[in-house]
Amino acid sequence: MIKTRAYIRLFEDGRKTPFANGYRPLFNFVDDVKTSGSITLVSKDEFCPGEEGEVEIVFLTKEYLGAEFKKGSTFSFGEGGPPLGEGEILSIEEIKSLC
Amino acid sequence: MNEIGRRDSIIEYLNALSYIEEGLWGLTKSVLSNNGEDIALSIIPGGAGKIVKAAKTLKAATKAAKTSSTVFRAVSKAELDDIAKFGFRNKAGGYETGKLFAPTAKEAAQFGRNNFKFDGIPNTIMKVRVPNNVMNGAYRFGADGMNAISIPSNQLRLLRGSPLNYTPLFP
């Protein structure tokens, strides 16, 4: 499990409603490779379209984050269709095995 | 017809063949007994009845295979209850533009396993019928090493699902 802090932007022309704590979109760090991540909001209950800010994101494995995954890595995220937002990794807080 | 549709039809056809086999066995037994009363009793409820059932199954399987595909989804108890009450839909705060499905029960089980790692909530696998015209507008992609299908939210009301009565194993 990889716990990160990231700065994200939720596009204005994607979702029409905010997402809540625990939202689990699919992230693209590498073209055509999607991986699930769970977003924890920092001191707010919802994240609105057009908004940007800092969040925590947890990934289950490094396997689909790309060989170059590190602080500064950029990504897009969505729900399987066109990207709904984008972001950048600010820090990698914790890496621990789930096994 | 896609791979899943073909597999479903094959299963339906095999079911139908087994009805036909049972039906023919009923007829054969009646003929061997050489008893008129037996023949009449066997043909109507046992023999001909089974063959008619087989024909109906074949017809339904052919129609379903032509018009729909099967996908799978791991759902929590809360989502299962919501689907039973309202059908497939997106809920506020979660996915808004679509819902994710897997082409096989095994892949859905693996998505369910990942979900459990995130939130610790147990999952049930649902088998879902998707009209082919809806399937044609779905996004297909790979996620976490599995095949996934995103069905747009405005099409979700057209899906019909039921929970599996077994737990699929994944590699």
Boltz contact constraints between the chains, C-beta under 6 A:
constraints:
  - contact:
      token1: [A, 15]
      token2: [B, 96]
      max_distance: 6.0
  - contact:
      token1: [A, 17]
      token2: [B, 96]
      max_distance: 6.0
  - contact:
      token1: [A, 19]
      token2: [B, 93]
      max_distance: 6.0
  - contact:
      token1: [A, 20]
      token2: [B, 93]
      max_distance: 6.0
  - contact:
      token1: [A, 26]
      token2: [B, 143]
      max_distance: 6.0
  - contact:
      token1: [A, 34]
      token2: [B, 143]
      max_distance: 6.0
  - contact:
      token1: [A, 35]
      token2: [B, 144]
      max_distance: 6.0
  - contact:
      token1: [A, 36]
      token2: [B, 144]
      max_distance: 6.0
  - contact:
      token1: [A, 38]
      token2: [B, 118]
      max_distance: 6.0
  - contact:
      token1: [A, 60]
      token2: [B, 114]
      max_distance: 6.0
  - contact:
      token1: [A, 60]
      token2: [B, 117]
      max_distance: 6.0
  - contact:
      token1: [A, 79]
      token2: [B, 95]
      max_distance: 6.0
  - contact:
      token1: [A, 79]
      token2: [B, 97]
      max_distance: 6.0
  - contact:
      token1: [A, 79]
      token2: [B, 98]
      max_distance: 6.0
  - contact:
      token1: [A, 80]
      token2: [B, 98]
      max_distance: 6.0
  - contact:
      token1: [A, 80]
      token2: [B, 100]
      max_distance: 6.0
  - contact:
      token1: [A, 80]
      token2: [B, 139]
      max_distance: 6.0
  - contact:
      token1: [A, 80]
      token2: [B, 150]
      max_distance: 6.0
  - contact:
      token1: [A, 81]
      token2: [B, 97]
      max_distance: 6.0
  - contact:
      token1: [A, 81]
      token2: [B, 98]
      max_distance: 6.0
  - contact:
      token1: [A, 81]
      token2: [B, 139]
      max_distance: 6.0
  - contact:
      token1: [A, 81]
      token2: [B, 150]
      max_distance: 6.0
  - contact:
      token1: [A, 98]
      token2: [B, 117]
      max_distance: 6.0
